[in-house]
Amino acid sequence: MSRFISCDWGTSRLRLRLVERSTCRILADHASDEGIQRCAALHPDAERRRVHLGAALERGIAALVADDGADLPVVISGMASSNLGWRALPYAELPAPIDGSTLRSLDFRHAGRQVRLISGLRDASDIMRGEETELIGLFAQPARHSLAENAVAVLPGSHSKHVRLLGGRIVEFSTFLTGELFGLLAQQSTLAAPPSPSFDREAFVAGVQASQSGGLSAALFQTRARTVLGVLAAEHGRTFLSGALIGAEVLALRAAPACPVVLAAGDRFAREYALALAELLPEVPVVALPPAEVATAAVRGHARLLERPGPDSSPRG
């Protein structure tokens, strides 16, 4: 089969891509707001939810390809393999090879097509579903193998991940609620402010610096206090808030072993995280991956996982 469908099914979004298998070139793209959280809220019953998710997948594929695409295999990662999703797969354990060879999977047929569902990763106190597939794609190139020998990969997002890589394996990771907190605070709190018309570097760095003293809570309130006192322009409130949150997250890297940081940020966060790293950890080598490459990491990860032999897990839940 020369093409396949890459499906990243997150909490709030469903994203599908039609992919040329040999080159990982994206031929078509479709996204909707039919995320797992919304579907689970509409259909708490697992069987009804499965029917609803299957219909959502078919609608997305119909928007993606000209024909019915029944012969195209589908690889799904993200929240679809959680207990809120299509089938609950157990998390794979750490340490986990960066090639994804120990991830759990389930193969089944839906609407005549072959579907492969991929599990997430866990350690003693944290979980991820979706980012592990991005990491597989990011480190698939031989030129990147040396980075996976000793580094911390930072993947910004709603739930940012700091992933410790050692000897070509994921050995530890931490999750930060940075993006989700920003959305809540910027829209539903006393810190709420209209979107900034443009990025203000000075306001962002001031937020990063505020995160270094007094704790995150105190730094967050500075967004309001500085605005009221006229120290911070109201239109730059969100930028300062973003700096405080990202700064607090980046500060956690000070506790990591001495090693390079691999910044895997898309267009939305690349500039901000690079600034925060330079401000707070100037002595740490940073390898910033191109945002365009980060944006297609899950696709390349799906292509690698599609090459694996049959599944190693059974459905449950």
Residue pairs with C-beta under 8 A, 6 or more apart in sequence:
1 21
1 71
1 72
1 73
2 20
2 21
2 22
3 18
3 19
3 20
3 21
3 27
3 72
4 19
4 21
4 72
4 73
4 74
4 75
4 302
4 303
4 306
5 16
5 17
5 18
5 19
5 61
5 64
5 69
5 72
5 73
5 74
5 75
6 16
6 17
6 19
6 75
6 298
6 299
6 302
6 303
7 14
7 15
7 16
7 17
7 57
7 60
7 74
7 75
7 76
7 77
7 78
7 80
7 302
8 14
8 15
8 77
8 78
8 130
8 133
8 298
9 15
9 35
9 36
9 76
9 77
9 78
9 79
9 80
9 85
10 35
10 36
10 78
10 79
10 130
11 35
11 36
11 37
11 79
11 158
12 33
12 35
12 37
12 38
12 158
13 31
13 32
13 33
13 34
13 35
14 31
14 32
14 33
14 34
14 35
14 56
14 57
14 60
15 29
15 30
15 31
16 29
16 30
16 31
16 57
16 60
16 61
16 63
16 64
17 26
17 27
17 28
17 29
17 30
17 64
17 299
18 26
18 27
18 28
18 29
18 64
18 65
18 69
18 72
19 25
19 26
19 27
19 299
19 302
19 303
20 26
20 27
21 303
21 306
24 296
24 299
24 300
24 303
26 296
26 299
28 64
28 65
29 64
30 60
30 63
30 64
32 56
32 59
32 60
34 56
34 59
34 60
35 79
36 53
36 78
36 79
36 80
36 82
36 84
36 85
37 79
37 84
39 49
39 52
39 53
39 56
39 84
40 49
40 84
40 85
42 49
42 52
43 49
43 51
43 52
46 317
49 84
49 85
49 86
50 86
50 87
53 80
53 85
53 86
54 86
54 110
54 111
57 74
57 110
58 111
61 68
61 69
61 72
61 74
62 68
62 69
65 72
69 113
70 111
70 112
70 113
71 113
72 113
73 113
73 114
73 115
73 116
73 306
74 110
74 113
74 114
74 115
74 116
75 115
75 116
75 118
75 302
75 303
75 305
75 306
76 86
76 115
76 116
76 117
76 118
77 118
77 129
77 130
77 132
77 133
77 298
77 301
77 302
77 305
78 129
78 130
78 133
79 85
79 129
79 130
80 86
80 87
80 117
81 87
81 88
81 89
81 104
81 106
81 117
81 118
81 119
81 120
81 129
82 88
82 120
82 129
83 317
86 117
87 106
87 108
87 117
87 315
87 316
87 317
88 315
88 316
88 317
89 104
89 105
89 106
89 117
89 118
89 119
89 120
89 313
89 315
89 316
90 104
90 119
90 313
90 316
91 104
91 119
91 120
91 121
91 122
91 127
91 129
92 102
92 103
92 104
92 119
92 120
92 121
92 122
92 132
93 102
93 121
93 122
93 123
94 121
94 122
94 123
94 169
94 170
94 171
94 172
94 173
95 166
95 169
95 170
95 171
96 102
96 103
96 121
96 132
96 169
96 170
97 168
97 169
97 170
98 135
98 136
98 139
98 148
98 165
98 168
98 169
98 170
99 136
99 140
99 168
99 304
100 118
100 132
100 133
100 136
100 301
100 304
100 305
100 308
101 308
103 118
103 119
103 121
103 132
103 305
104 118
104 119
104 311
104 312
104 313
105 116
105 117
105 118
105 119
105 305
105 308
105 311
105 312
105 313
106 116
106 117
106 311
106 313
106 314
106 315
107 114
107 115
107 116
107 117
107 310
107 311
108 115
108 117
108 315
109 115
116 305
116 306
116 311
118 133
118 305
119 129
119 313
120 127
120 128
120 129
120 130
120 132
121 127
121 128
121 129
121 132
121 170
121 173
122 128
123 172
123 173
126 173
126 174
126 175
127 175
128 161
128 173
128 175
130 298
131 155
131 161
131 163
132 170
132 301
133 297
133 298
133 301
133 302
133 305
134 155
134 264
134 294
134 297
134 298
134 301
135 153
135 155
135 163
135 170
135 264
135 297
135 301
136 300
136 301
136 304
136 305
137 296
137 297
137 298
137 299
137 300
137 301
137 302
137 303
137 304
138 144
138 153
138 262
138 264
138 289
138 293
138 294
138 297
138 300
138 301
139 145
139 147
139 148
139 165
140 300
140 301
140 304
145 168
147 165
147 260
147 262
147 287
148 165
148 168
148 169
149 165
149 166
149 167
149 168
150 165
150 166
150 167
150 259
150 260
151 165
151 259
151 260
151 261
151 262
151 287
152 162
152 163
152 164
152 165
152 253
152 256
152 259
152 260
152 261
152 262
153 161
153 162
153 163
153 165
153 261
153 262
153 264
154 160
154 161
154 162
154 163
154 253
154 261
154 262
154 263
154 264
154 265
154 273
155 161
155 163
155 264
155 265
156 178
156 179
156 246
156 264
156 265
156 266
156 268
156 269
156 272
156 273
157 178
157 179
157 269
158 177
158 178
158 179
158 180
158 183
159 175
159 176
159 177
159 178
159 179
159 180
160 175
160 176
160 177
160 178
160 179
160 249
161 173
161 174
161 175
161 176
162 173
162 174
162 176
162 252
162 253
162 256
163 170
163 172
163 173
164 170
164 171
164 172
164 173
164 256
164 257
165 171
165 262
174 252
176 249
176 252
178 245
178 246
178 248
178 249
181 245
182 241
182 242
182 245
185 191
185 192
185 220
185 241
185 245
186 192
186 193
186 238
186 241
190 224
191 220
191 221
191 223
191 224
191 237
191 241
193 223
193 227
193 234
193 235
193 237
193 238
193 241
194 235
194 238
195 238
196 235
196 236
196 237
196 238
196 239
197 235
199 239
199 271
200 233
200 236
200 239
201 275
203 232
203 233
203 236
203 239
203 240
203 243
204 239
204 240
204 242
204 243
204 272
204 275
205 243
205 275
205 279
206 226
206 232
206 240
206 243
207 219
207 222
207 223
207 239
207 240
207 241
207 242
207 243
207 244
207 245
207 246
207 247
208 243
208 244
208 246
208 247
208 250
208 275
208 276
208 279
208 280
209 243
209 247
209 279
210 218
210 219
210 222
210 240
210 243
210 244
210 247
211 219
211 243
211 244
211 245
211 247
211 248
211 251
212 247
212 251
212 280
213 219
216 244
216 245
216 248
219 244
219 247
219 248
220 241
220 244
220 245
222 240
222 244
223 232
223 237
223 240
223 241
223 244
224 237
226 232
226 240
227 233
227 234
227 237
232 240
242 272
243 272
243 276
246 269
246 272
246 273
246 276
247 276
247 279
247 280
249 276
250 273
250 276
250 277
250 280
250 281
251 280
253 261
253 277
253 280
253 281
253 284
254 280
254 281
258 284
260 284
260 285
260 286
260 287
261 277
261 281
261 284
261 285
261 286
261 287
262 286
262 287
262 289
263 270
263 273
263 274
263 277
263 286
263 287
263 288
263 289
264 289
264 294
264 297
265 273
265 274
265 288
265 289
265 291
265 294
266 291
266 294
266 295
267 291
267 295
270 288
270 291
274 286
274 288
277 284
277 286
278 286
